[in-house]
Amino acid sequence: MARVMMVVQYEIKASKVEKYKSLIEEMKSQYLNNENVNYSVFSQKGNPLAFTEIYTADSVEQFDRFEETDDEATDMIVKRMFDCVGSKQKFITLLEN
């Protein structure tokens, strides 16, 4: 059973830092008891506008269930977060060997 990690990297707009940090707290609360993934957010040392979100699942099946879940509350937070993000985003999905 391979674990899965999805990494999302981006920079946020300088004018949206406080709004973004508030939204991250909302997102953490949304995923606190999620049975399919664990959710973490990291800031880049030396660049206060660069952030990385990490979603980890214990199996491909759990990750697939997470991706297929239609959660309106989470979708609304994501849309509001997207307003804070600059133009560059990088998505990587990794499988453990």
Backbone as XML, in Angstrom:
<?xml version="1.0"?>
<chain id="A" units="angstrom">
  <residue number="1" name="MET">
    <atom name="N" x="0.849" y="-1.168" z="0.000"/>
    <atom name="CA" x="0.000" y="0.000" z="0.000"/>
    <atom name="C" x="0.899" y="1.237" z="0.000"/>
  </residue>
  <residue number="2" name="ALA">
    <atom name="N" x="0.875" y="1.990" z="-1.088"/>
    <atom name="CA" x="1.716" y="3.173" z="-1.237"/>
    <atom name="C" x="1.028" y="4.406" z="-0.667"/>
  </residue>
  <residue number="3" name="ARG">
    <atom name="N" x="1.770" y="5.145" z="0.134"/>
    <atom name="CA" x="1.252" y="6.426" z="0.616"/>
    <atom name="C" x="1.337" y="7.443" z="-0.520"/>
  </residue>
  <residue number="4" name="VAL">
    <atom name="N" x="0.493" y="8.471" z="-0.442"/>
    <atom name="CA" x="0.428" y="9.502" z="-1.476"/>
    <atom name="C" x="0.618" y="10.859" z="-0.809"/>
  </residue>
  <residue number="5" name="MET">
    <atom name="N" x="1.374" y="11.726" z="-1.492"/>
    <atom name="CA" x="1.558" y="13.091" z="-1.017"/>
    <atom name="C" x="1.322" y="14.041" z="-2.188"/>
  </residue>
  <residue number="6" name="MET">
    <atom name="N" x="0.425" y="15.000" z="-1.987"/>
    <atom name="CA" x="0.233" y="16.054" z="-2.989"/>
    <atom name="C" x="0.790" y="17.342" z="-2.400"/>
  </residue>
  <residue number="7" name="VAL">
    <atom name="N" x="1.653" y="17.984" z="-3.183"/>
    <atom name="CA" x="2.316" y="19.209" z="-2.749"/>
    <atom name="C" x="1.853" y="20.340" z="-3.672"/>
  </residue>
  <residue number="8" name="VAL">
    <atom name="N" x="1.400" y="21.428" z="-3.072"/>
    <atom name="CA" x="0.963" y="22.601" z="-3.827"/>
    <atom name="C" x="1.800" y="23.783" z="-3.352"/>
  </residue>
  <residue number="9" name="GLN">
    <atom name="N" x="2.555" y="24.376" z="-4.274"/>
    <atom name="CA" x="3.429" y="25.496" z="-3.922"/>
    <atom name="C" x="2.987" y="26.748" z="-4.664"/>
  </residue>
  <residue number="10" name="TYR">
    <atom name="N" x="3.049" y="27.884" z="-3.968"/>
    <atom name="CA" x="2.646" y="29.145" z="-4.586"/>
    <atom name="C" x="3.112" y="30.309" z="-3.729"/>
  </residue>
  <residue number="11" name="GLU">
    <atom name="N" x="3.030" y="31.491" z="-4.309"/>
    <atom name="CA" x="3.243" y="32.720" z="-3.561"/>
    <atom name="C" x="1.922" y="33.461" z="-3.511"/>
  </residue>
  <residue number="12" name="ILE">
    <atom name="N" x="1.704" y="34.144" z="-2.400"/>
    <atom name="CA" x="0.484" y="34.919" z="-2.267"/>
    <atom name="C" x="0.788" y="36.394" z="-2.528"/>
  </residue>
  <residue number="13" name="LYS">
    <atom name="N" x="-0.262" y="37.145" z="-2.794"/>
    <atom name="CA" x="-0.129" y="38.589" z="-3.025"/>
    <atom name="C" x="0.174" y="39.265" z="-1.689"/>
  </residue>
  <residue number="14" name="ALA">
    <atom name="N" x="1.101" y="40.198" z="-1.704"/>
    <atom name="CA" x="1.516" y="40.877" z="-0.471"/>
    <atom name="C" x="0.336" y="41.548" z="0.238"/>
  </residue>
  <residue number="15" name="SER">
    <atom name="N" x="-0.600" y="42.038" z="-0.527"/>
    <atom name="CA" x="-1.758" y="42.730" z="0.066"/>
    <atom name="C" x="-2.771" y="41.772" z="0.689"/>
  </residue>
  <residue number="16" name="LYS">
    <atom name="N" x="-2.580" y="40.466" z="0.516"/>
    <atom name="CA" x="-3.559" y="39.482" z="0.978"/>
    <atom name="C" x="-3.036" y="38.573" z="2.094"/>
  </residue>
  <residue number="17" name="VAL">
    <atom name="N" x="-1.915" y="38.924" z="2.719"/>
    <atom name="CA" x="-1.289" y="38.048" z="3.711"/>
    <atom name="C" x="-2.228" y="37.729" z="4.880"/>
  </residue>
  <residue number="18" name="GLU">
    <atom name="N" x="-2.828" y="38.723" z="5.474"/>
    <atom name="CA" x="-3.680" y="38.483" z="6.641"/>
    <atom name="C" x="-4.920" y="37.676" z="6.268"/>
  </residue>
  <residue number="19" name="LYS">
    <atom name="N" x="-5.525" y="38.000" z="5.142"/>
    <atom name="CA" x="-6.692" y="37.239" z="4.679"/>
    <atom name="C" x="-6.296" y="35.782" z="4.439"/>
  </residue>
  <residue number="20" name="TYR">
    <atom name="N" x="-5.158" y="35.566" z="3.805"/>
    <atom name="CA" x="-4.689" y="34.210" z="3.513"/>
    <atom name="C" x="-4.471" y="33.415" z="4.802"/>
  </residue>
  <residue number="21" name="LYS">
    <atom name="N" x="-3.806" y="34.005" z="5.775"/>
    <atom name="CA" x="-3.539" y="33.300" z="7.030"/>
    <atom name="C" x="-4.833" y="32.921" z="7.738"/>
  </residue>
  <residue number="22" name="SER">
    <atom name="N" x="-5.821" y="33.773" z="7.675"/>
    <atom name="CA" x="-7.125" y="33.464" z="8.253"/>
    <atom name="C" x="-7.779" y="32.293" z="7.516"/>
  </residue>
  <residue number="23" name="LEU">
    <atom name="N" x="-7.681" y="32.284" z="6.215"/>
    <atom name="CA" x="-8.261" y="31.198" z="5.413"/>
    <atom name="C" x="-7.550" y="29.871" z="5.663"/>
  </residue>
  <residue number="24" name="ILE">
    <atom name="N" x="-6.248" y="29.918" z="5.879"/>
    <atom name="CA" x="-5.501" y="28.694" z="6.184"/>
    <atom name="C" x="-6.017" y="28.085" z="7.488"/>
  </residue>
  <residue number="25" name="GLU">
    <atom name="N" x="-6.299" y="28.901" z="8.462"/>
    <atom name="CA" x="-6.839" y="28.383" z="9.721"/>
    <atom name="C" x="-8.206" y="27.729" z="9.494"/>
  </residue>
  <residue number="26" name="GLU">
    <atom name="N" x="-9.026" y="28.337" z="8.643"/>
    <atom name="CA" x="-10.312" y="27.724" z="8.302"/>
    <atom name="C" x="-10.102" y="26.376" z="7.619"/>
  </residue>
  <residue number="27" name="MET">
    <atom name="N" x="-9.140" y="26.326" z="6.697"/>
    <atom name="CA" x="-8.875" y="25.094" z="5.962"/>
    <atom name="C" x="-8.366" y="24.005" z="6.901"/>
  </residue>
  <residue number="28" name="LYS">
    <atom name="N" x="-7.486" y="24.359" z="7.818"/>
    <atom name="CA" x="-6.995" y="23.376" z="8.790"/>
    <atom name="C" x="-8.155" y="22.802" z="9.604"/>
  </residue>
  <residue number="29" name="SER">
    <atom name="N" x="-9.090" y="23.644" z="9.996"/>
    <atom name="CA" x="-10.255" y="23.175" z="10.739"/>
    <atom name="C" x="-11.105" y="22.230" z="9.894"/>
  </residue>
  <residue number="30" name="GLN">
    <atom name="N" x="-11.239" y="22.532" z="8.615"/>
    <atom name="CA" x="-12.019" y="21.677" z="7.715"/>
    <atom name="C" x="-11.429" y="20.274" z="7.629"/>
  </residue>
  <residue number="31" name="TYR">
    <atom name="N" x="-10.103" y="20.193" z="7.586"/>
    <atom name="CA" x="-9.434" y="18.909" z="7.397"/>
    <atom name="C" x="-9.036" y="18.225" z="8.709"/>
  </residue>
  <residue number="32" name="LEU">
    <atom name="N" x="-9.325" y="18.834" z="9.829"/>
    <atom name="CA" x="-8.888" y="18.315" z="11.119"/>
    <atom name="C" x="-9.305" y="16.867" z="11.345"/>
  </residue>
  <residue number="33" name="ASN">
    <atom name="N" x="-10.504" y="16.507" z="11.003"/>
    <atom name="CA" x="-10.999" y="15.149" z="11.228"/>
    <atom name="C" x="-11.236" y="14.384" z="9.928"/>
  </residue>
  <residue number="34" name="ASN">
    <atom name="N" x="-10.563" y="14.793" z="8.862"/>
    <atom name="CA" x="-10.732" y="14.104" z="7.584"/>
    <atom name="C" x="-10.102" y="12.725" z="7.661"/>
  </residue>
  <residue number="35" name="GLU">
    <atom name="N" x="-10.843" y="11.698" z="7.309"/>
    <atom name="CA" x="-10.347" y="10.322" z="7.412"/>
    <atom name="C" x="-9.511" y="9.902" z="6.218"/>
  </residue>
  <residue number="36" name="ASN">
    <atom name="N" x="-9.473" y="10.716" z="5.161"/>
    <atom name="CA" x="-8.734" y="10.340" z="3.959"/>
    <atom name="C" x="-7.365" y="10.998" z="3.836"/>
  </residue>
  <residue number="37" name="VAL">
    <atom name="N" x="-7.232" y="12.239" z="4.305"/>
    <atom name="CA" x="-5.946" y="12.937" z="4.164"/>
    <atom name="C" x="-5.590" y="13.714" z="5.423"/>
  </residue>
  <residue number="38" name="ASN">
    <atom name="N" x="-4.302" y="13.957" z="5.562"/>
    <atom name="CA" x="-3.783" y="14.904" z="6.552"/>
    <atom name="C" x="-3.364" y="16.142" z="5.778"/>
  </residue>
  <residue number="39" name="TYR">
    <atom name="N" x="-3.551" y="17.297" z="6.382"/>
    <atom name="CA" x="-3.310" y="18.574" z="5.706"/>
    <atom name="C" x="-2.359" y="19.416" z="6.537"/>
  </residue>
  <residue number="40" name="SER">
    <atom name="N" x="-1.326" y="19.946" z="5.884"/>
    <atom name="CA" x="-0.364" y="20.834" z="6.545"/>
    <atom name="C" x="-0.027" y="21.983" z="5.605"/>
  </residue>
  <residue number="41" name="VAL">
    <atom name="N" x="0.348" y="23.113" z="6.197"/>
    <atom name="CA" x="0.779" y="24.271" z="5.416"/>
    <atom name="C" x="2.086" y="24.770" z="6.000"/>
  </residue>
  <residue number="42" name="PHE">
    <atom name="N" x="3.038" y="25.051" z="5.128"/>
    <atom name="CA" x="4.349" y="25.544" z="5.534"/>
    <atom name="C" x="4.651" y="26.844" z="4.795"/>
  </residue>
  <residue number="43" name="SER">
    <atom name="N" x="5.353" y="27.742" z="5.481"/>
    <atom name="CA" x="5.851" y="28.942" z="4.817"/>
    <atom name="C" x="7.326" y="28.738" z="4.525"/>
  </residue>
  <residue number="44" name="GLN">
    <atom name="N" x="7.800" y="29.403" z="3.504"/>
    <atom name="CA" x="9.199" y="29.254" z="3.104"/>
    <atom name="C" x="10.079" y="30.190" z="3.924"/>
  </residue>
  <residue number="45" name="LYS">
    <atom name="N" x="11.100" y="29.640" z="4.512"/>
    <atom name="CA" x="12.037" y="30.451" z="5.290"/>
    <atom name="C" x="12.676" y="31.484" z="4.360"/>
  </residue>
  <residue number="46" name="GLY">
    <atom name="N" x="12.616" y="32.738" z="4.753"/>
    <atom name="CA" x="13.223" y="33.802" z="3.972"/>
    <atom name="C" x="12.307" y="34.435" z="2.932"/>
  </residue>
  <residue number="47" name="ASN">
    <atom name="N" x="11.131" y="33.854" z="2.717"/>
    <atom name="CA" x="10.179" y="34.436" z="1.773"/>
    <atom name="C" x="8.787" y="34.349" z="2.394"/>
  </residue>
  <residue number="48" name="PRO">
    <atom name="N" x="8.337" y="35.420" z="3.036"/>
    <atom name="CA" x="7.059" y="35.378" z="3.760"/>
    <atom name="C" x="5.831" y="35.256" z="2.858"/>
  </residue>
  <residue number="49" name="LEU">
    <atom name="N" x="6.020" y="35.319" z="1.546"/>
    <atom name="CA" x="4.888" y="35.197" z="0.628"/>
    <atom name="C" x="4.786" y="33.814" z="-0.010"/>
  </residue>
  <residue number="50" name="ALA">
    <atom name="N" x="5.772" y="32.944" z="0.224"/>
    <atom name="CA" x="5.801" y="31.612" z="-0.384"/>
    <atom name="C" x="5.275" y="30.566" z="0.596"/>
  </residue>
  <residue number="51" name="PHE">
    <atom name="N" x="4.320" y="29.774" z="0.121"/>
    <atom name="CA" x="3.690" y="28.754" z="0.965"/>
    <atom name="C" x="3.609" y="27.423" z="0.229"/>
  </residue>
  <residue number="52" name="THR">
    <atom name="N" x="3.565" y="26.357" z="1.014"/>
    <atom name="CA" x="3.415" y="25.006" z="0.497"/>
    <atom name="C" x="2.346" y="24.297" z="1.304"/>
  </residue>
  <residue number="53" name="GLU">
    <atom name="N" x="1.351" y="23.775" z="0.600"/>
    <atom name="CA" x="0.323" y="22.942" z="1.225"/>
    <atom name="C" x="0.696" y="21.492" z="0.939"/>
  </residue>
  <residue number="54" name="ILE">
    <atom name="N" x="0.563" y="20.632" z="1.950"/>
    <atom name="CA" x="0.872" y="19.218" z="1.777"/>
    <atom name="C" x="-0.327" y="18.394" z="2.245"/>
  </residue>
  <residue number="55" name="TYR">
    <atom name="N" x="-0.803" y="17.568" z="1.337"/>
    <atom name="CA" x="-1.896" y="16.637" z="1.608"/>
    <atom name="C" x="-1.292" y="15.238" z="1.582"/>
  </residue>
  <residue number="56" name="THR">
    <atom name="N" x="-1.456" y="14.464" z="2.648"/>
    <atom name="CA" x="-0.922" y="13.103" z="2.667"/>
    <atom name="C" x="-2.046" y="12.114" z="2.955"/>
  </residue>
  <residue number="57" name="ALA">
    <atom name="N" x="-1.981" y="10.989" z="2.245"/>
    <atom name="CA" x="-2.941" y="9.909" z="2.429"/>
    <atom name="C" x="-2.170" y="8.616" z="2.605"/>
  </residue>
  <residue number="58" name="ASP">
    <atom name="N" x="-2.719" y="7.700" z="3.386"/>
    <atom name="CA" x="-2.049" y="6.432" z="3.654"/>
    <atom name="C" x="-2.134" y="5.443" z="2.500"/>
  </residue>
  <residue number="59" name="SER">
    <atom name="N" x="-2.982" y="5.733" z="1.503"/>
    <atom name="CA" x="-3.103" y="4.833" z="0.355"/>
    <atom name="C" x="-3.624" y="5.610" z="-0.850"/>
  </residue>
  <residue number="60" name="VAL">
    <atom name="N" x="-3.445" y="5.015" z="-2.012"/>
    <atom name="CA" x="-3.976" y="5.606" z="-3.242"/>
    <atom name="C" x="-5.500" y="5.666" z="-3.160"/>
  </residue>
  <residue number="61" name="GLU">
    <atom name="N" x="-6.105" y="4.654" z="-2.576"/>
    <atom name="CA" x="-7.557" y="4.612" z="-2.455"/>
    <atom name="C" x="-8.078" y="5.768" z="-1.597"/>
  </residue>
  <residue number="62" name="GLN">
    <atom name="N" x="-7.407" y="6.026" z="-0.479"/>
    <atom name="CA" x="-7.812" y="7.155" z="0.371"/>
    <atom name="C" x="-7.641" y="8.478" z="-0.377"/>
  </residue>
  <residue number="63" name="PHE">
    <atom name="N" x="-6.539" y="8.618" z="-1.092"/>
    <atom name="CA" x="-6.298" y="9.851" z="-1.841"/>
    <atom name="C" x="-7.366" y="10.035" z="-2.914"/>
  </residue>
  <residue number="64" name="ASP">
    <atom name="N" x="-7.720" y="8.965" z="-3.605"/>
    <atom name="CA" x="-8.762" y="9.034" z="-4.629"/>
    <atom name="C" x="-10.100" y="9.445" z="-4.013"/>
  </residue>
  <residue number="65" name="ARG">
    <atom name="N" x="-10.434" y="8.889" z="-2.849"/>
    <atom name="CA" x="-11.677" y="9.278" z="-2.163"/>
    <atom name="C" x="-11.653" y="10.764" z="-1.801"/>
  </residue>
  <residue number="66" name="PHE">
    <atom name="N" x="-10.503" y="11.224" z="-1.333"/>
    <atom name="CA" x="-10.342" y="12.645" z="-1.007"/>
    <atom name="C" x="-10.607" y="13.505" z="-2.241"/>
  </residue>
  <residue number="67" name="GLU">
    <atom name="N" x="-10.006" y="13.155" z="-3.365"/>
    <atom name="CA" x="-10.173" y="13.944" z="-4.586"/>
    <atom name="C" x="-11.616" y="13.917" z="-5.103"/>
  </residue>
  <residue number="68" name="GLU">
    <atom name="N" x="-12.309" y="12.824" z="-4.865"/>
    <atom name="CA" x="-13.679" y="12.674" z="-5.360"/>
    <atom name="C" x="-14.721" y="13.310" z="-4.450"/>
  </residue>
  <residue number="69" name="THR">
    <atom name="N" x="-14.334" y="13.653" z="-3.233"/>
    <atom name="CA" x="-15.270" y="14.217" z="-2.263"/>
    <atom name="C" x="-15.727" y="15.601" z="-2.716"/>
  </residue>
  <residue number="70" name="ASP">
    <atom name="N" x="-17.015" y="15.803" z="-2.661"/>
    <atom name="CA" x="-17.601" y="17.096" z="-3.011"/>
    <atom name="C" x="-18.019" y="17.786" z="-1.720"/>
  </residue>
  <residue number="71" name="ASP">
    <atom name="N" x="-17.147" y="18.654" z="-1.221"/>
    <atom name="CA" x="-17.377" y="19.350" z="0.041"/>
    <atom name="C" x="-17.526" y="20.839" z="-0.253"/>
  </residue>
  <residue number="72" name="GLU">
    <atom name="N" x="-18.758" y="21.307" z="-0.200"/>
    <atom name="CA" x="-19.052" y="22.687" z="-0.566"/>
    <atom name="C" x="-18.335" y="23.703" z="0.321"/>
  </residue>
  <residue number="73" name="ALA">
    <atom name="N" x="-18.247" y="23.447" z="1.620"/>
    <atom name="CA" x="-17.581" y="24.385" z="2.537"/>
    <atom name="C" x="-16.102" y="24.523" z="2.195"/>
  </residue>
  <residue number="74" name="THR">
    <atom name="N" x="-15.445" y="23.385" z="1.938"/>
    <atom name="CA" x="-14.030" y="23.422" z="1.573"/>
    <atom name="C" x="-13.846" y="24.113" z="0.235"/>
  </residue>
  <residue number="75" name="ASP">
    <atom name="N" x="-14.716" y="23.834" z="-0.719"/>
    <atom name="CA" x="-14.628" y="24.478" z="-2.033"/>
    <atom name="C" x="-14.706" y="25.998" z="-1.922"/>
  </residue>
  <residue number="76" name="MET">
    <atom name="N" x="-15.548" y="26.484" z="-1.020"/>
    <atom name="CA" x="-15.670" y="27.941" z="-0.837"/>
    <atom name="C" x="-14.385" y="28.529" z="-0.255"/>
  </residue>
  <residue number="77" name="ILE">
    <atom name="N" x="-13.768" y="27.831" z="0.679"/>
    <atom name="CA" x="-12.507" y="28.313" z="1.246"/>
    <atom name="C" x="-11.433" y="28.331" z="0.162"/>
  </residue>
  <residue number="78" name="VAL">
    <atom name="N" x="-11.365" y="27.276" z="-0.635"/>
    <atom name="CA" x="-10.369" y="27.201" z="-1.713"/>
    <atom name="C" x="-10.548" y="28.362" z="-2.682"/>
  </residue>
  <residue number="79" name="LYS">
    <atom name="N" x="-11.762" y="28.685" z="-3.040"/>
    <atom name="CA" x="-12.017" y="29.804" z="-3.953"/>
    <atom name="C" x="-11.538" y="31.121" z="-3.351"/>
  </residue>
  <residue number="80" name="ARG">
    <atom name="N" x="-11.783" y="31.302" z="-2.060"/>
    <atom name="CA" x="-11.339" y="32.531" z="-1.395"/>
    <atom name="C" x="-9.812" y="32.564" z="-1.291"/>
  </residue>
  <residue number="81" name="MET">
    <atom name="N" x="-9.191" y="31.378" z="-1.067"/>
    <atom name="CA" x="-7.730" y="31.316" z="-1.017"/>
    <atom name="C" x="-7.128" y="31.642" z="-2.377"/>
  </residue>
  <residue number="82" name="PHE">
    <atom name="N" x="-7.765" y="31.148" z="-3.436"/>
    <atom name="CA" x="-7.261" y="31.372" z="-4.788"/>
    <atom name="C" x="-7.150" y="32.863" z="-5.089"/>
  </residue>
  <residue number="83" name="ASP">
    <atom name="N" x="-8.037" y="33.665" z="-4.512"/>
    <atom name="CA" x="-7.999" y="35.116" z="-4.680"/>
    <atom name="C" x="-6.724" y="35.717" z="-4.077"/>
  </residue>
  <residue number="84" name="CYS">
    <atom name="N" x="-6.115" y="35.027" z="-3.127"/>
    <atom name="CA" x="-4.905" y="35.516" z="-2.465"/>
    <atom name="C" x="-3.627" y="35.113" z="-3.204"/>
  </residue>
  <residue number="85" name="VAL">
    <atom name="N" x="-3.742" y="34.111" z="-4.063"/>
    <atom name="CA" x="-2.560" y="33.526" z="-4.704"/>
    <atom name="C" x="-2.161" y="34.322" z="-5.932"/>
  </residue>
  <residue number="86" name="GLY">
    <atom name="N" x="-0.837" y="34.473" z="-6.105"/>
    <atom name="CA" x="-0.302" y="35.110" z="-7.306"/>
    <atom name="C" x="-0.502" y="34.195" z="-8.509"/>
  </residue>
  <residue number="87" name="SER">
    <atom name="N" x="0.184" y="34.463" z="-9.587"/>
    <atom name="CA" x="-0.055" y="33.745" z="-10.841"/>
    <atom name="C" x="0.601" y="32.373" z="-10.923"/>
  </residue>
  <residue number="88" name="LYS">
    <atom name="N" x="1.644" y="32.116" z="-10.143"/>
    <atom name="CA" x="2.350" y="30.841" z="-10.260"/>
    <atom name="C" x="1.898" y="29.852" z="-9.193"/>
  </residue>
  <residue number="89" name="GLN">
    <atom name="N" x="1.530" y="28.653" z="-9.652"/>
    <atom name="CA" x="1.216" y="27.551" z="-8.751"/>
    <atom name="C" x="1.867" y="26.298" z="-9.312"/>
  </residue>
  <residue number="90" name="LYS">
    <atom name="N" x="2.337" y="25.453" z="-8.400"/>
    <atom name="CA" x="2.959" y="24.205" z="-8.817"/>
    <atom name="C" x="2.323" y="23.077" z="-8.022"/>
  </residue>
  <residue number="91" name="PHE">
    <atom name="N" x="1.817" y="22.077" z="-8.736"/>
    <atom name="CA" x="1.195" y="20.898" z="-8.124"/>
    <atom name="C" x="2.050" y="19.678" z="-8.439"/>
  </residue>
  <residue number="92" name="ILE">
    <atom name="N" x="2.341" y="18.884" z="-7.403"/>
    <atom name="CA" x="3.086" y="17.642" z="-7.576"/>
    <atom name="C" x="2.393" y="16.572" z="-6.740"/>
  </residue>
  <residue number="93" name="THR">
    <atom name="N" x="2.138" y="15.414" z="-7.341"/>
    <atom name="CA" x="1.599" y="14.282" z="-6.585"/>
    <atom name="C" x="2.649" y="13.190" z="-6.569"/>
  </residue>
  <residue number="94" name="LEU">
    <atom name="N" x="3.008" y="12.747" z="-5.363"/>
    <atom name="CA" x="4.085" y="11.764" z="-5.186"/>
    <atom name="C" x="3.539" y="10.466" z="-4.595"/>
  </residue>
  <residue number="95" name="LEU">
    <atom name="N" x="4.081" y="9.345" z="-5.060"/>
    <atom name="CA" x="3.755" y="8.040" z="-4.519"/>
    <atom name="C" x="4.976" y="7.481" z="-3.813"/>
  </residue>
  <residue number="96" name="GLU">
    <atom name="N" x="4.783" y="6.944" z="-2.610"/>
    <atom name="CA" x="5.876" y="6.363" z="-1.862"/>
    <atom name="C" x="6.269" y="5.009" z="-2.472"/>
  </residue>
  <residue number="97" name="ASN">
    <atom name="N" x="7.554" y="4.777" z="-2.590"/>
    <atom name="CA" x="8.049" y="3.496" z="-3.100"/>
    <atom name="C" x="8.372" y="2.549" z="-1.979"/>
  </residue>
</chain>
